Amino acid sequence: MNREIIKINTNSWRIEDDGVRMFLLTGTEKALLIDTGMNIHDAKDIASTLTELPISLLNTHADIDHIGSNEQFDSFYMHPADEPLYRSLGKKGNIIHINDGDIIDLGERRLEIIHIPGHTAGSIAILDIDARVLISGDTLQEHGHIFMFGDHRNMVEYIRSLEKLETCKERFDEIWPSHGDIPISPDVIKKLHDGAQDILDGKLTGKRAERFGTTFIVYDLGFCLILFDR
């Protein structure tokens, strides 16, 4: 298992877990762990070595590689649209619903929730308002793989969410995604939007592949791969 803890700045860390990334953010009063990885089951313990503040959990979405240590928390934040996916994976715990526009205040550090469905119905981004950083989950990536195949993906909603992020990109200077390069530029939003639209319009040719027993098409956008049903 490859695990690495990297301090980003005085109040932010990223925890690398075999290709998926978690974040720990601290304010003056509280700490927030964003996602809990896939292969580890002690994400809270890891976070506790980095801060003495009380730690809450927020999931960007309910895919299996983001909820590996959720059982360490009695309750956690998640968008309600992803609760059915979470429960379908046999996961338990008290979900505190978080919605578009909600603010989590860690004490002199405000985080705004942005609902960006598509990758999953309840995918969210987290805007660190004063730091001008967007934590994007799986929706935005550079040199990564964006999964858009399966019953809980929706390419039309994904494109709409990219349009939504494009309208507010003047509010952040860099993006911290869950996979691939970090940090990445807000310019990636339009590139992903145009590529996804071209895929939907049949303007790009992909290569057939199979994973998890499912066949899909891999579309190479040059800077990122999108894996789609057709």
Backbone as numpy.savetxt, mean C-alpha at the origin, in Angstrom:
# Nx Ny Nz CAx CAy CAz Cx Cy Cz
14.95 -15.93 5.42 14.10 -14.73 5.42 14.98 -13.48 5.42
14.74 -12.58 4.48 15.50 -11.35 4.40 14.72 -10.23 5.09
15.27 -9.73 6.16 14.62 -8.66 6.92 15.63 -7.55 7.15
15.19 -6.31 6.92 16.08 -5.18 7.10 15.28 -4.00 7.64
15.82 -3.33 8.63 15.19 -2.13 9.20 16.04 -0.93 8.80
15.39 0.04 8.15 16.10 1.22 7.65 15.46 2.48 8.21
16.25 3.30 8.86 15.74 4.57 9.38 15.71 5.59 8.25
14.51 6.13 7.98 14.34 7.10 6.90 14.69 8.50 7.37
14.16 8.86 8.54 14.46 10.15 9.17 14.23 9.99 10.67
14.16 11.09 11.39 14.10 11.00 12.85 12.83 10.34 13.37
11.76 10.30 12.57 10.50 9.73 13.06 9.84 8.78 12.06
10.66 8.18 11.17 10.11 7.25 10.17 11.11 6.13 9.90
10.59 4.91 9.82 11.41 3.75 9.49 10.68 2.92 8.43
11.45 2.18 7.65 10.86 1.16 6.80 11.43 -0.19 7.16
10.57 -1.19 7.15 10.94 -2.55 7.48 10.76 -3.39 6.22
11.85 -3.91 5.70 11.82 -4.68 4.46 11.67 -6.16 4.79
10.70 -6.82 4.16 10.39 -8.21 4.44 10.27 -8.99 3.13
11.40 -9.43 2.59 11.39 -10.27 1.38 10.56 -9.66 0.25
10.78 -8.39 -0.04 10.13 -7.76 -1.19 8.89 -6.95 -0.88
8.39 -7.02 0.35 7.27 -6.18 0.76 7.75 -5.28 1.89
7.17 -4.11 1.97 7.70 -3.06 2.84 6.64 -2.59 3.82
7.04 -2.43 5.08 6.20 -1.83 6.11 6.81 -0.51 6.54
6.02 0.33 7.18 6.52 1.60 7.68 6.11 1.80 9.13
6.99 2.41 9.90 6.67 2.85 11.25 6.83 4.36 11.29
5.76 5.05 11.66 5.76 6.51 11.78 5.50 6.88 13.23
6.21 7.87 13.74 5.99 8.32 15.11 5.69 9.81 15.15
4.86 10.17 16.11 4.60 11.57 16.42 5.08 11.84 17.82
4.52 12.87 18.45 4.92 13.17 19.83 4.14 12.34 20.85
3.04 11.73 20.42 2.20 11.00 21.36 2.02 9.53 21.02
1.99 9.19 19.73 1.68 7.83 19.30 2.55 7.42 18.13
2.53 6.12 17.87 3.22 5.56 16.70 2.22 4.77 15.87
2.47 4.71 14.57 1.61 3.97 13.67 2.45 3.03 12.82
2.11 1.75 12.85 2.72 0.77 11.96 1.81 0.62 10.75
2.38 0.75 9.57 1.61 0.62 8.33 1.94 -0.72 7.70
0.98 -1.64 7.76 1.06 -3.02 7.26 1.96 -3.88 8.15
1.82 -5.21 7.98 2.57 -6.13 8.85 3.24 -7.25 8.08
3.49 -7.06 6.78 4.30 -8.00 6.05 3.61 -9.30 5.72
4.41 -10.25 5.21 3.88 -11.54 4.79 4.53 -12.69 5.54
5.85 -12.70 5.57 6.58 -13.85 6.10 6.92 -13.74 7.57
6.66 -12.59 8.16 6.98 -12.41 9.58 5.69 -12.39 10.39
5.82 -12.72 11.65 4.67 -12.72 12.55 4.99 -11.95 13.83
5.97 -11.07 13.76 6.39 -10.30 14.93 6.63 -8.84 14.59
5.85 -8.32 13.64 6.06 -6.93 13.21 5.90 -5.95 14.37
4.97 -6.22 15.26 4.78 -5.32 16.41 6.00 -5.34 17.31
6.59 -6.52 17.49 7.78 -6.63 18.32 8.93 -5.85 17.70
9.06 -5.94 16.39 10.10 -5.18 15.69 9.89 -3.69 15.90
8.65 -3.24 15.69 8.33 -1.82 15.85 8.60 -1.35 17.27
8.37 -2.22 18.25 8.56 -1.85 19.66 10.02 -1.63 20.02
10.93 -2.16 19.20 12.36 -1.91 19.44 12.77 -0.53 18.93
11.89 0.12 18.16 12.22 1.40 17.55 11.59 2.58 18.27
10.57 2.34 19.07 9.88 3.42 19.78 9.27 2.90 21.06
9.16 3.79 22.04 8.48 3.45 23.29 7.04 3.96 23.29
6.63 4.62 22.22 5.27 5.13 22.13 4.28 3.99 21.89
3.02 4.16 22.29 2.01 3.14 21.98 1.83 3.02 20.47
1.75 1.79 19.97 1.73 1.53 18.53 0.37 1.04 18.08
-0.19 1.71 17.09 -1.41 1.26 16.43 -1.04 0.71 15.05
-1.98 0.01 14.43 -1.76 -0.58 13.12 -2.77 -0.05 12.12
-2.29 0.25 10.92 -3.13 0.62 9.78 -2.72 -0.24 8.60
-3.69 -0.90 7.96 -3.42 -1.67 6.75 -3.77 -0.86 5.51
-2.83 -0.80 4.56 -3.12 -0.13 3.29 -4.17 -0.90 2.49
-4.19 -2.22 2.65 -5.19 -3.09 2.03 -5.03 -4.49 2.63
-5.87 -5.42 2.22 -5.95 -6.71 2.88 -5.31 -7.86 2.12
-4.47 -7.59 1.12 -3.75 -8.68 0.48 -2.86 -9.39 1.49
-2.63 -10.67 1.25 -1.98 -11.53 2.23 -0.58 -11.07 2.61
0.12 -10.40 1.69 1.49 -9.98 1.99 1.56 -8.68 2.79
0.41 -8.19 3.25 0.39 -6.96 4.04 -0.22 -7.15 5.43
-0.62 -8.38 5.75 -1.36 -8.62 7.00 -0.75 -9.76 7.83
0.52 -10.08 7.59 1.12 -11.26 8.20 1.19 -11.26 9.70
1.29 -10.07 10.33 1.39 -9.99 11.79 0.18 -9.31 12.43
-0.90 -9.21 11.68 -2.08 -8.53 12.23 -2.57 -9.14 13.53
-2.34 -10.45 13.71 -2.83 -11.12 14.91 -2.18 -10.58 16.18
-1.11 -9.81 16.05 -0.47 -9.22 17.22 -1.26 -8.02 17.77
-2.23 -7.56 17.00 -3.02 -6.39 17.39 -4.46 -6.81 17.64
-5.04 -6.36 18.76 -6.45 -6.65 19.04 -7.36 -5.92 18.07
-6.94 -4.73 17.66 -7.72 -3.94 16.71 -6.76 -3.18 15.80
-7.26 -2.77 14.65 -6.42 -2.10 13.68 -7.32 -1.36 12.69
-6.72 -0.38 12.01 -7.44 0.42 11.02 -7.39 -0.26 9.65
-8.55 -0.24 8.95 -8.63 -0.75 7.58 -9.86 -0.13 6.93
-9.80 0.11 5.63 -10.99 0.61 4.95 -12.06 -0.48 4.93
-13.32 -0.14 5.18 -14.37 -1.17 5.28 -14.55 -2.00 4.01
-14.21 -1.45 2.85 -14.39 -2.20 1.60 -13.45 -3.40 1.50
-12.40 -3.41 2.31 -11.47 -4.55 2.28 -11.74 -5.56 3.39
-12.71 -5.30 4.26 -13.01 -6.26 5.32 -13.45 -7.62 4.78
-14.31 -7.69 3.73 -14.67 -9.01 3.20 -13.45 -9.81 2.71
-12.51 -9.15 2.05 -11.30 -9.82 1.60 -10.50 -10.32 2.79
-10.36 -9.49 3.80 -9.61 -9.86 5.00 -10.23 -11.08 5.68
-11.55 -11.08 5.83 -12.23 -12.20 6.50 -12.16 -13.47 5.65
-12.17 -13.30 4.32 -12.11 -14.47 3.44 -10.80 -15.22 3.58
-9.79 -14.55 4.10 -8.50 -15.18 4.32 -8.40 -15.84 5.70
-9.53 -15.86 6.42 -9.60 -16.49 7.73 -9.00 -15.66 8.84
-8.82 -14.38 8.60 -8.20 -13.51 9.58 -9.22 -12.95 10.58
-8.76 -12.77 11.81 -9.63 -12.28 12.88 -9.10 -10.95 13.40
-9.84 -10.37 14.33 -9.45 -9.10 14.92 -10.52 -8.05 14.71
-10.48 -7.03 15.53 -11.45 -5.94 15.47 -10.99 -4.88 14.49
-11.73 -4.72 13.40 -11.37 -3.74 12.38 -12.02 -2.40 12.71
-11.19 -1.38 12.83 -11.66 -0.01 13.00 -11.72 0.60 11.61
-12.91 0.93 11.16 -13.05 1.44 9.79 -12.44 2.82 9.65
-11.68 2.98 8.57 -11.06 4.26 8.25 -11.51 4.62 6.84
-11.84 5.87 6.62 -12.45 6.27 5.35 -11.74 7.45 4.72
-12.07 7.70 3.48 -11.47 8.79 2.72 -11.61 10.11 3.46
-10.51 10.81 3.63 -10.52 12.11 4.28 -10.30 12.07 5.77
-10.34 10.89 6.38 -10.09 10.78 7.82 -8.65 11.19 8.14
-8.46 11.71 9.34 -7.15 12.13 9.81 -6.75 11.29 11.02
-5.55 10.75 10.99 -4.95 10.11 12.16 -3.87 11.05 12.67
-4.01 11.49 13.90 -3.06 12.44 14.49 -2.17 11.69 15.48
-0.89 11.63 15.18 0.06 10.95 16.06 0.67 11.89 17.09
0.22 13.15 17.07 0.80 14.18 17.92 1.81 14.96 17.09
1.39 16.14 16.62 2.20 16.99 15.76 2.63 16.26 14.48
1.83 15.29 14.10 2.04 14.61 12.82 0.70 14.07 12.35
0.13 14.74 11.35 -1.21 14.38 10.87 -1.11 13.58 9.58
-1.87 12.51 9.54 -1.90 11.61 8.39 -3.31 11.58 7.82
-3.43 11.86 6.54 -4.73 11.89 5.88 -4.93 10.64 5.03
-6.10 10.03 5.17 -6.42 8.83 4.42 -7.02 9.20 3.05
-6.50 8.57 1.99 -7.03 8.77 0.65 -7.45 7.41 0.11
-8.74 7.24 -0.14 -9.27 5.98 -0.66 -8.96 5.87 -2.14
-8.26 4.80 -2.53 -7.86 4.63 -3.93 -8.17 3.19 -4.37
-9.44 2.86 -4.56 -9.81 1.50 -4.96 -9.28 1.13 -6.35
-9.20 -0.17 -6.58 -8.74 -0.67 -7.87 -7.88 -1.90 -7.66
-6.73 -1.72 -7.02 -5.89 -2.87 -6.67 -6.68 -3.79 -5.74
-7.32 -3.21 -4.74 -8.40 -3.84 -3.98 -9.47 -2.78 -3.77
-10.65 -3.21 -3.36 -11.76 -2.26 -3.19 -11.49 -1.26 -2.08
-10.71 -1.67 -1.09 -10.46 -0.80 0.06 -9.04 -0.28 0.14
-8.31 -0.30 -0.96 -6.94 0.22 -0.94 -6.94 1.70 -0.55
-5.95 2.07 0.27 -5.81 3.47 0.67 -4.36 3.91 0.50
-4.19 5.21 0.37 -2.88 5.85 0.49 -2.92 6.70 1.75
-1.76 6.99 2.29 -1.65 7.80 3.51 -0.79 9.01 3.20
-1.36 10.19 3.35 -0.63 11.42 3.11 -0.09 11.96 4.43
1.22 11.99 4.56 1.88 12.62 5.70 1.91 14.12 5.39
0.93 14.82 5.91 0.59 16.15 5.42 1.76 17.13 5.47
2.35 17.30 6.63 3.41 18.30 6.77 4.73 17.85 6.16
4.98 16.54 6.15 6.21 16.01 5.54 6.11 15.96 4.03
4.88 16.08 3.49 4.64 16.07 2.05 5.10 14.75 1.41
4.73 13.66 2.08 5.05 12.31 1.60 3.75 11.53 1.45
3.64 10.76 0.37 2.50 9.87 0.17 2.96 8.43 0.30
2.34 7.69 1.20 2.58 6.25 1.35 1.48 5.55 0.58
1.85 4.81 -0.47 0.87 4.45 -1.51 0.43 3.00 -1.51
0.92 2.15 -0.60 0.56 0.74 -0.69 1.04 0.16 -2.00
0.19 -0.65 -2.66 0.58 -1.31 -3.91 0.15 -0.55 -5.16
-0.61 0.51 -5.00 -1.20 1.20 -6.15 -0.15 1.86 -7.04
0.88 2.41 -6.43 1.95 3.08 -7.18 3.25 2.33 -6.97
3.95 2.05 -8.07 5.23 1.37 -7.98 6.11 1.78 -9.15
7.41 1.67 -8.93 8.38 1.80 -10.01 9.35 0.64 -9.87
9.58 -0.08 -10.97 10.38 -1.30 -10.97 9.80 -2.32 -9.99
8.49 -2.49 -10.11 7.77 -3.48 -9.32 6.70 -4.15 -10.17
5.87 -4.95 -9.51 4.77 -5.67 -10.17 3.46 -5.23 -9.54
2.55 -4.70 -10.32 1.24 -4.33 -9.80 0.24 -5.40 -10.22
-0.31 -6.10 -9.23 -1.25 -7.19 -9.49 -2.63 -6.61 -9.76
-3.13 -6.85 -10.98 -4.47 -6.41 -11.34 -5.28 -7.57 -11.92
-4.94 -8.80 -11.50 -5.73 -9.96 -11.89 -6.35 -10.57 -10.64
-7.53 -11.17 -10.83 -8.25 -11.75 -9.69 -9.57 -11.06 -9.46
-10.42 -11.73 -8.70 -11.80 -11.26 -8.51 -11.88 -9.91 -7.80
-10.92 -9.59 -6.94 -11.04 -8.34 -6.17 -10.26 -7.18 -6.77
-9.85 -7.30 -8.03 -9.19 -6.19 -8.73 -10.19 -5.52 -9.69
-9.97 -4.24 -9.97 -10.86 -3.53 -10.87 -10.05 -2.45 -11.60
-9.76 -2.70 -12.86 -8.89 -1.79 -13.63 -9.54 -0.42 -13.85
-10.85 -0.40 -14.05 -11.53 0.89 -14.25 -11.40 1.74 -12.99
-11.65 1.16 -11.84 -11.51 1.91 -10.58 -10.05 2.30 -10.34
-9.14 1.43 -10.71 -7.71 1.74 -10.55 -7.35 3.00 -11.34
-7.82 3.08 -12.56 -7.53 4.27 -13.39 -8.15 5.52 -12.77
-9.38 5.39 -12.28 -10.02 6.53 -11.62 -9.23 6.98 -10.38
-8.69 6.01 -9.65 -7.91 6.35 -8.45 -6.62 7.07 -8.82
-6.01 6.66 -9.92 -4.82 7.37 -10.40 -5.16 8.79 -10.80
-6.32 8.98 -11.40 -6.76 10.34 -11.74 -6.98 11.16 -10.47
-7.51 10.53 -9.45 -7.72 11.21 -8.16 -6.39 11.64 -7.55
-5.40 10.75 -7.58 -4.08 11.09 -7.04 -3.41 12.17 -7.86
-3.63 12.16 -9.15 -3.03 13.19 -10.02 -3.53 14.58 -9.65
-4.81 14.67 -9.24 -5.37 15.98 -8.89 -4.82 16.54 -7.59
-4.23 15.68 -6.75 -3.73 16.18 -5.46 -2.22 16.02 -5.32
-1.52 15.78 -6.44 -0.09 15.49 -6.31 0.73 16.72 -5.94
0.13 17.92 -6.01 0.86 19.10 -5.55 1.01 19.11 -4.03
0.34 18.16 -3.35 0.41 18.10 -1.88 1.55 17.21 -1.37
2.25 16.51 -2.28 3.36 15.67 -1.83 4.52 15.75 -2.82
5.72 15.59 -2.26 6.95 15.71 -3.06 7.54 14.36 -3.44
7.24 13.33 -2.66 7.73 12.00 -2.98 6.76 10.94 -2.49
6.93 9.72 -3.01 6.03 8.61 -2.72 6.84 7.46 -2.15
6.29 6.85 -1.09 6.88 5.65 -0.50 5.95 4.47 -0.79
6.27 3.63 -1.76 5.42 2.49 -2.08 5.78 1.26 -1.25
4.94 0.24 -1.32 5.16 -0.99 -0.55 6.10 -1.96 -1.26
6.33 -1.77 -2.54 7.21 -2.64 -3.32 8.02 -1.79 -4.29
9.12 -2.34 -4.78 9.91 -1.66 -5.80 10.77 -0.54 -5.24
11.10 0.42 -6.09 11.98 1.51 -5.70 11.34 2.40 -4.63
12.20 3.02 -3.83 11.74 4.00 -2.84 12.86 5.01 -2.61
12.55 6.31 -2.58 11.26 6.92 -2.91 11.09 7.01 -4.42
9.86 7.31 -4.84 9.60 7.53 -6.25 8.91 8.88 -6.43
8.97 9.38 -7.65 8.44 10.70 -7.96 6.94 10.66 -8.20
6.23 11.75 -7.87 4.81 11.84 -8.23 4.56 11.72 -9.73
5.58 11.91 -10.55 5.41 11.78 -12.00 4.99 10.37 -12.40
5.23 9.38 -11.53 4.86 8.00 -11.85 3.35 7.84 -11.98
2.59 8.72 -11.34 1.12 8.58 -11.35 0.58 8.66 -12.77
0.98 9.68 -13.50 0.48 9.83 -14.88 0.98 8.71 -15.77
2.23 8.29 -15.56 2.77 7.20 -16.39 1.99 5.91 -16.17
1.64 5.63 -14.92 0.84 4.44 -14.63 -0.57 4.59 -15.20
-1.13 5.78 -15.06 -2.47 6.02 -15.60 -2.50 5.76 -17.10
-1.54 6.35 -17.82 -1.54 6.21 -19.28 -1.31 4.75 -19.68
-0.42 4.08 -18.97 -0.17 2.68 -19.28 -1.37 1.80 -19.01
-2.03 2.02 -17.86 -3.22 1.23 -17.53 -4.35 1.48 -18.52
-4.51 2.73 -18.95 -5.55 3.04 -19.93 -5.25 2.38 -21.27
-3.98 2.36 -21.66 -3.60 1.70 -22.91 -3.88 0.20 -22.84
-3.63 -0.40 -21.68 -3.94 -1.83 -21.50 -5.43 -2.06 -21.65
-6.23 -1.24 -20.99 -7.67 -1.40 -21.03 -8.21 -1.18 -22.44
-7.58 -0.29 -23.17 -8.02 0.01 -24.54 -7.46 -0.97 -25.58
-6.67 -1.92 -25.14 -6.12 -2.90 -26.06 -4.98 -2.40 -26.92
-4.31 -1.33 -26.47 -3.24 -0.74 -27.26 -1.87 -1.35 -26.97
-1.76 -2.14 -25.89 -0.50 -2.77 -25.54 -0.61 -4.27 -25.68
0.49 -4.90 -26.04 0.55 -6.35 -26.14 1.37 -6.89 -24.97
0.83 -7.88 -24.29 1.52 -8.47 -23.16 1.90 -9.92 -23.42
2.50 -10.53 -22.39 2.91 -11.93 -22.47 2.13 -12.75 -21.45
1.61 -13.88 -21.89 0.84 -14.74 -21.01 1.76 -15.40 -19.98
1.27 -15.47 -18.73 2.03 -16.09 -17.65 1.06 -16.75 -16.68
1.60 -17.47 -15.71 0.76 -18.13 -14.72 1.40 -18.03 -13.35
0.56 -17.78 -12.34 1.02 -17.70 -10.96 -0.15 -18.02 -10.06
0.12 -18.72 -8.98 -0.94 -19.11 -8.04 -2.05 -19.89 -8.74
-1.70 -20.60 -9.82 -2.70 -21.36 -10.55 -3.61 -20.53 -11.43
-3.27 -19.25 -11.60 -4.10 -18.34 -12.39 -3.30 -17.84 -13.59
-3.94 -17.83 -14.74 -3.31 -17.30 -15.95 -3.64 -15.81 -16.09
-2.64 -15.04 -16.48 -2.83 -13.60 -16.65 -1.87 -13.12 -17.72
-1.96 -11.83 -18.02 -1.10 -11.21 -19.03 -0.17 -10.21 -18.33
1.12 -10.29 -18.65 2.10 -9.35 -18.10 2.34 -8.24 -19.11
2.08 -7.01 -18.70 2.30 -5.84 -19.55 3.49 -5.06 -19.01
4.49 -4.88 -19.84 5.71 -4.16 -19.46 5.58 -2.71 -19.89
5.49 -1.81 -18.91 5.37 -0.39 -19.21 6.73 0.29 -19.33
7.79 -0.50 -19.19 9.13 0.07 -19.27 9.71 0.37 -17.91
8.91 0.88 -17.01 9.35 1.23 -15.66 8.64 0.37 -14.59
7.66 -0.40 -15.02 6.83 -1.18 -14.10 6.06 -2.24 -14.88
5.74 -3.34 -14.22 4.91 -4.37 -14.83 3.51 -4.34 -14.23
2.50 -4.43 -15.09 1.12 -4.60 -14.63 0.65 -5.99 -15.05
0.15 -6.75 -14.10 -0.34 -8.11 -14.34 -1.85 -8.05 -14.35
-2.44 -8.33 -15.52 -3.87 -8.11 -15.72 -4.51 -9.37 -16.28
-5.81 -9.48 -16.17 -6.53 -10.67 -16.61 -6.57 -10.82 -18.13
-6.47 -9.70 -18.85 -6.62 -9.79 -20.31 -5.79 -8.72 -21.00
